[in-house]
Amino acid sequence: MKYRKLGDTDLSLSVITFGAWAAGGWMWGKTERKDAVEAIKAAYDLGVTSIDTAPIYGQGTSEEIVGEAIKGIQRDKLQILTKFGMRWDLAKGDFGFHSKDNNGKEIDIYKYAGKESIIKECEDSLKRLGTDYIDLYQIHWPDSTTPISETFEAVAKLIEQGKVRYAGVCNYSAAQMAEAEQSVKLASNQIPFSMVNRGIEEETVPYCIEHHKAILAYSPLERGLLTGKIKPGHQFQEGDHRASHPHFTPEFIERTDALLNKIRPIADAKGASLGQLVLRWTVERPGITIALAGARNAEQSVQNAKSMNIELNEEELKLINQSVDAF
Ligand SMILES: NC(=O)c1ccc[n+]([C@@H]2O[C@H](COP(=O)([O-])OP(=O)(O)OC[C@H]3O[C@@H](n4cnc5c(N)ncnc54)[C@H](OP(=O)(O)O)[C@@H]3O)[C@@H](O)[C@H]2O)c1
């Protein structure tokens, strides 16, 4: 495994960080709790010391699973990343969307990052995770109803109290990052990036490079699509959000498959899977610090962790980039 520092901070993360959204089941159909715990432990054994979760992932379930998986591991050998600002138990802030929880109960999700709410959310997360500090505490989505200064003054207070080590954002524009920076020093932005979703290269990547902010690339496997296993007509489990996601239409899947076929010979020559090649490429891109790779079981998390065992030379990177640019 390789490790990288987040910008100017002292926080070092494993380049493959375990993404625990699917582990919590919610929006991904069902995930077995036992499988999810094993996925995290097996990845840790291969050097994946950093785990990203959020309260909204399974409405507490993902954080509890992370808490269970890390029991017995020395706390300072791990980096725990979680989030705040998506409430399913409080109707305040920006309405996000309507959903069903893991038990089929209807829930309304709000993006809300008011001061009191953040302080409460942090206490709840610490309990579920079974720890007394969070390494990176990130706003999950912008909340237009709360001044950015109020949100990040609350995070600064949590840092002062030792409950949080560093502040981060997710899904923030460069302008929103600059505003948050007035209240607290930001370590990172967590934002979508994959071979078939490179919108951040226009504004976020240049801003983060210039201001020494880390980028945590989420959905680097494009939610499983870039493993090459999903074909048009794929039947997802009930409750899996991918069934209606625009990147899972037959046209998008076929276009992606054509790209994967172009780069497959490079993976084959290295005895690597397509997913491993994709992850390795992701962390070689300018400005990308970390790939947050989700997994439902140990087989997937082990394969993802081992992506860092392959090396790509300049010629190979050039060939892959040409195919990706032509997408
Ligand atoms: N801040 C945000 O707003 C935000 C948003 C999205 C994600 N994230 C973070 O980023 C993490 C990663 O993103 P993601 O989970 O959306 O997408 P991803 O990492 O691109 O894809 C994960 C999914 O791909 C499949 N997969 C993973 N490894 C595989 C392998 N080796 N072989 C075959 N299939 C494999 C699994 O689903 P199947 O087995 O069902 O195909 C898995 O759940 C999340 O867990 C979360 O921590 C953050």
The ligand as an ORCA input file, in Angstrom:
! r2SCAN-3c Opt
* xyz 0 1
  N     -19.226     12.367     -0.259
  C     -20.131     11.868     -1.078
  O     -21.117     12.535     -1.427
  C     -19.940     10.473     -1.599
  C     -20.751      9.975     -2.633
  C     -20.495      8.686     -3.116
  C     -19.474      7.923     -2.552
  N     -18.731      8.420     -1.525
  C     -17.641      7.634     -0.866
  O     -16.844      7.004     -1.852
  C     -16.863      5.594     -1.648
  C     -16.704      4.871     -2.971
  O     -17.706      5.227     -3.881
  P     -18.869      4.236     -4.306
  O     -19.034      3.194     -3.264
  O     -20.010      5.097     -4.704
  O     -18.370      3.614     -5.676
  P     -17.161      2.732     -6.194
  O     -16.088      2.631     -5.213
  O     -16.866      3.278     -7.535
  O     -17.887      1.319     -6.403
  C     -18.180      0.489     -5.325
  C     -19.024     -0.694     -5.783
  O     -18.443     -1.351     -6.904
  C     -18.524     -2.779     -6.753
  N     -17.127     -3.253     -6.580
  C     -16.167     -2.708     -5.797
  N     -15.006     -3.383     -5.895
  C     -15.232     -4.376     -6.771
  C     -14.414     -5.400     -7.285
  N     -13.145     -5.523     -6.921
  N     -14.965     -6.256     -8.180
  C     -16.250     -6.135     -8.573
  N     -17.082     -5.180     -8.107
  C     -16.588     -4.303     -7.219
  C     -19.361     -3.025     -5.504
  O     -20.767     -3.070     -5.815
  P     -21.510     -4.362     -6.420
  O     -20.823     -5.581     -5.920
  O     -22.907     -4.255     -5.972
  O     -21.407     -4.179     -7.915
  C     -19.108     -1.767     -4.697
  O     -20.120     -1.482     -3.792
  C     -18.192      5.350     -0.915
  O     -18.234      4.094     -0.264
  C     -18.198      6.531      0.019
  O     -17.328      6.304      1.110
  C     -18.943      9.687     -1.076
*
